[in-house]
Amino acid sequence: MDKTQKVELLRIAGRQIGFDFPMSQHTTLRVGGNAESVYEASDPDGLSGVVSFLVKEEIPYLVAGKGSNLLVRDGGIGGVVILLAGAFADIQFEGSDYPDILAGAGLSIADLLIWCREKGLSGLEFLAGIPGSVGGAVAMNAGAFGKETGPRVREIRLVSQRGQLTARDRSRLRFSYRDSNLEPGVVITNVLFRLDRDAPKTVSARIAGCLKRRKETQPLEYPSAGSIFKNPLNDYAGRLIEQAGLKGKRIGGAMISNKHANFIVNKAGATAMDILTLIDLAREEVRRTAGVQLELEVQIVGGAEKP
Ligand SMILES: Cc1cc2nc3c(=O)[nH]c(=O)nc-3n(C[C@H](O)[C@H](O)[C@H](O)COP(=O)(O)OP(=O)(O)OC[C@H]3O[C@@H](n4cnc5c(N)ncnc54)[C@H](O)[C@@H]3O)c2cc1C
């Protein structure tokens, strides 16, 4: 971004724009360099105006949810990182089709589930313990315990790659394993979910059950991005990494978890490079020992050098 573009961005977005923002503070792995600029969007019209400007000026941008599936390289991210706050964290019943709910894309999964539990709404309990946002869960088609987010989505409201506020209904959405057919540059603003009624006590018990299972199997005491690799067909990435003898392997401040080999944890002061080196090692060793090419689930963003 040149100086004129920065001044214009400040004019359009005012105090919602910041510069040189440490992405380690906005990712669950707690590593990575700074974002050249961060825009904290609080309403759809403002967001639409900023995206239109960025597209016109060909300034790259990335929308980040809670940063729980992002590995930001040590050089940081050029352009603008868009975060969703304000009205994007709202949640309400939609129309007369109770129990359909409209959730802001910036709402955390934890807050979404607290609301669902209070209102006696079932269908998304399997997401309990995933430290992401509603937008991130839909973009990634987050899933656990054999269930995925996609089947519960009726409609997505969004800002298009041209900066227009629009909506996309179920018939135009495709979800696959940790992926959706949303084009890069699209910003989800709200999601309409179709849920079921159930007793708050039952919903609460299901959420507690999911949290318990996670605690037993995942190294939640350290920063991580959850599973680093997707599970290959009919197998588990964690099992293959363990079989390759890499459990507990440490490089710098990063380590392949002893508890769950598909998690790389930040034990103390890891850099993105430490984690990237472990990723390469795990891929190479699994390919050598099992003949399987692991595919990344975590998204690597930014550059090795400062923009
Ligand atoms: C301890 C731990 C456990 C986890 N367990 C699971 C699990 O069981 N299942 C699972 O699926 N994942 C799991 N994850 C990974 C992660 O939490 C999910 O992928 C989550 O859905 C990411 O949401 P986020 O808001 O953090 O998105 P981010 O990590 O910020 O972004 C991920 C992607 O979504 C896009 N995105 C985010 N918000 C929007 C938006 N509003 N509009 C358009 N695109 C958007 C980003 O551009 C990026 O491409 C785990 C992570 C951790 C740290």
The ligand as an SDF file (V2000), in Angstrom:
LIG
                    3D

 53 58  0  0  0  0  0  0  0  0999 V2000
   -7.7500  -26.4170   19.6850 C   0  0  0  0  0  0  0  0  0  0  0  0
   -8.3700  -26.3980   18.3050 C   0  0  0  0  0  0  0  0  0  0  0  0
   -9.2750  -27.3720   17.9500 C   0  0  0  0  0  0  0  0  0  0  0  0
   -9.8540  -27.3660   16.6700 C   0  0  0  0  0  0  0  0  0  0  0  0
  -10.7390  -28.3450   16.3470 N   0  0  0  0  0  0  0  0  0  0  0  0
  -11.3300  -28.3280   15.1400 C   0  0  0  0  0  0  0  0  0  0  0  0
  -12.3030  -29.3330   14.7980 C   0  0  0  0  0  0  0  0  0  0  0  0
  -12.6350  -30.2140   15.5740 O   0  0  0  0  0  0  0  0  0  0  0  0
  -12.8760  -29.2630   13.5750 N   0  0  0  0  0  0  0  0  0  0  0  0
  -12.5500  -28.2890   12.6660 C   0  0  0  0  0  0  0  0  0  0  0  0
  -13.1380  -28.2690   11.5790 O   0  0  0  0  0  0  0  0  0  0  0  0
  -11.6320  -27.3460   12.9630 N   0  0  0  0  0  0  0  0  0  0  0  0
  -11.0240  -27.3290   14.1710 C   0  0  0  0  0  0  0  0  0  0  0  0
  -10.0880  -26.3800   14.4670 N   0  0  0  0  0  0  0  0  0  0  0  0
   -9.6690  -25.4080   13.4330 C   0  0  0  0  0  0  0  0  0  0  0  0
  -10.4580  -24.0840   13.4090 C   0  0  0  0  0  0  0  0  0  0  0  0
  -10.9100  -23.7460   14.7150 O   0  0  0  0  0  0  0  0  0  0  0  0
  -11.6310  -24.1370   12.4400 C   0  0  0  0  0  0  0  0  0  0  0  0
  -11.1880  -24.3330   11.1170 O   0  0  0  0  0  0  0  0  0  0  0  0
  -12.4780  -22.8580   12.4940 C   0  0  0  0  0  0  0  0  0  0  0  0
  -13.6480  -23.0560   11.7530 O   0  0  0  0  0  0  0  0  0  0  0  0
  -11.7470  -21.6250   11.9340 C   0  0  0  0  0  0  0  0  0  0  0  0
  -12.5130  -20.4930   12.2770 O   0  0  0  0  0  0  0  0  0  0  0  0
  -11.8460  -19.0600   12.4590 P   0  0  0  0  0  0  0  0  0  0  0  0
  -12.9250  -18.0920   12.7020 O   0  0  0  0  0  0  0  0  0  0  0  0
  -10.7720  -19.1060   13.4740 O   0  0  0  0  0  0  0  0  0  0  0  0
  -11.2310  -18.8180   11.0160 O   0  0  0  0  0  0  0  0  0  0  0  0
   -9.7660  -18.3390   10.6390 P   0  0  0  0  0  0  0  0  0  0  0  0
   -8.7730  -19.3250   11.1080 O   0  0  0  0  0  0  0  0  0  0  0  0
   -9.5670  -16.9400   11.0520 O   0  0  0  0  0  0  0  0  0  0  0  0
   -9.8580  -18.4270    9.0550 O   0  0  0  0  0  0  0  0  0  0  0  0
   -9.9370  -19.6980    8.4110 C   0  0  0  0  0  0  0  0  0  0  0  0
  -10.4130  -19.4860    6.9570 C   0  0  0  0  0  0  0  0  0  0  0  0
  -11.7580  -19.0330    6.9830 O   0  0  0  0  0  0  0  0  0  0  0  0
  -11.8640  -17.8010    6.2710 C   0  0  0  0  0  0  0  0  0  0  0  0
  -12.8590  -16.9650    6.9460 N   0  0  0  0  0  0  0  0  0  0  0  0
  -12.9600  -16.7010    8.2720 C   0  0  0  0  0  0  0  0  0  0  0  0
  -14.0070  -15.8800    8.4990 N   0  0  0  0  0  0  0  0  0  0  0  0
  -14.5610  -15.6210    7.2860 C   0  0  0  0  0  0  0  0  0  0  0  0
  -15.6430  -14.8080    6.8440 C   0  0  0  0  0  0  0  0  0  0  0  0
  -16.3860  -14.0910    7.6830 N   0  0  0  0  0  0  0  0  0  0  0  0
  -15.9210  -14.7670    5.5100 N   0  0  0  0  0  0  0  0  0  0  0  0
  -15.1710  -15.4820    4.6140 C   0  0  0  0  0  0  0  0  0  0  0  0
  -14.1480  -16.2580    4.9820 N   0  0  0  0  0  0  0  0  0  0  0  0
  -13.8340  -16.3200    6.2920 C   0  0  0  0  0  0  0  0  0  0  0  0
  -10.4780  -17.1790    6.3540 C   0  0  0  0  0  0  0  0  0  0  0  0
  -10.2530  -16.2520    5.2930 O   0  0  0  0  0  0  0  0  0  0  0  0
   -9.6120  -18.4110    6.2310 C   0  0  0  0  0  0  0  0  0  0  0  0
   -9.5130  -18.7780    4.8820 O   0  0  0  0  0  0  0  0  0  0  0  0
   -9.4970  -26.3610   15.7390 C   0  0  0  0  0  0  0  0  0  0  0  0
   -8.5850  -25.3640   16.1130 C   0  0  0  0  0  0  0  0  0  0  0  0
   -8.0200  -25.3740   17.3870 C   0  0  0  0  0  0  0  0  0  0  0  0
   -7.0390  -24.2940   17.7630 C   0  0  0  0  0  0  0  0  0  0  0  0
  1  2  1  0
  2  3  1  0
  2 52  2  0
  3  4  2  0
  4  5  1  0
  4 50  1  0
  5  6  2  0
  6  7  1  0
  6 13  1  0
  7  8  2  0
  7  9  1  0
  9 10  1  0
 10 11  2  0
 10 12  1  0
 12 13  2  0
 13 14  1  0
 14 15  1  0
 14 50  1  0
 15 16  1  0
 16 17  1  0
 16 18  1  0
 18 19  1  0
 18 20  1  0
 20 21  1  0
 20 22  1  0
 22 23  1  0
 23 24  1  0
 24 25  2  0
 24 26  1  0
 24 27  1  0
 27 28  1  0
 28 29  2  0
 28 30  1  0
 28 31  1  0
 31 32  1  0
 32 33  1  0
 33 34  1  0
 33 48  1  0
 34 35  1  0
 35 36  1  0
 35 46  1  0
 36 37  1  0
 36 45  1  0
 37 38  2  0
 38 39  1  0
 39 40  1  0
 39 45  2  0
 40 41  1  0
 40 42  2  0
 42 43  1  0
 43 44  2  0
 44 45  1  0
 46 47  1  0
 46 48  1  0
 48 49  1  0
 50 51  2  0
 51 52  1  0
 52 53  1  0
M  END
$$$$
